[in-house]
Amino acid sequence: MRVRRTSINITLSVWKALFLREAVSRLATGRAAWLWLVVEPLISVVFLLFIFTGFRMHTVGGINTAVWLMVGMMAFLVFRRTGTQTQNAVDANRGLFTYRQVKPIDTVLMRAALEGFLTTLITVILFAAAALLGVDVVPEDPLLVLEAFFGLWLIGMGFGLITSVVGELIPELGKISGFVMTPLYFASGAMIPLASISQPYRDWLMFNPVAHGLEAARLGFASHYHAPSQLSVAYLYGFALVLIFFGLALHVRYASRLITQ
């Protein structure tokens, strides 16, 4: 007797296959691709730490400089890697759309899930190495840290959902989105404590939802951290939900066009 599979079972099977396919492709492309995932943020943190200590800045906002840099770097990396990697998910998996069970949105969601998993794993490795070197990396409010990182992942996924469609329909705009990350890196406070920015410029920078995620993660590590008074986790999640809503709407509206593009 043939067992009839439900739509949920088919979707879960597709997601599992896509996740494993993306994982193999991400970790096996090129020599030591998996090692570079860890080395890249490590080099960035060490380089910035060298600069900050050169200026005799042992604390930033009331917390250890190394912790401040690592939290900010990895929090931004959750957003950046999720957003940039999911942007090309549809084009990279176009050959799979010959199977009617596979939809363009499936490839975006699974690539976002993979990037979230990999970045979390890299963050744990980096902080474990710092702990072995004697740096106090135990967060005072672990739930706030998780809340901040998850919100940034949602922002990245929403960004990827939108750009994965826009990049296919209007390739020129898809290229422009890549240039957004560099100014956003500085505007989010990954290298600059936003609380030290004078008004009204600080208010302008806090319109950026990624900045709220970075500052919330740092506040979760040290309750005495001098975070901007405008900090709002609700704003972070509200912005993420808006991006995801528009991203899903675009995928539903242009689903057939993405397959035949």
GIDA-V488007 format. One record per helix or strand of 3 or more residues. SS is the DSSP state (hx for helix, st for strand). FROM is the first residue (numbers start at 0). TO is the last residue. If there is no record, write none. Layout:
ss	from	to
SS	FROM	TO
SS	FROM	TO
//
This chain:
ss	from	to
hx	6	27
hx	32	53
hx	64	86
hx	88	91
hx	93	97
hx	103	131
hx	141	168
hx	170	186
hx	193	195
hx	200	204
hx	208	220
hx	232	252
hx	254	259
//
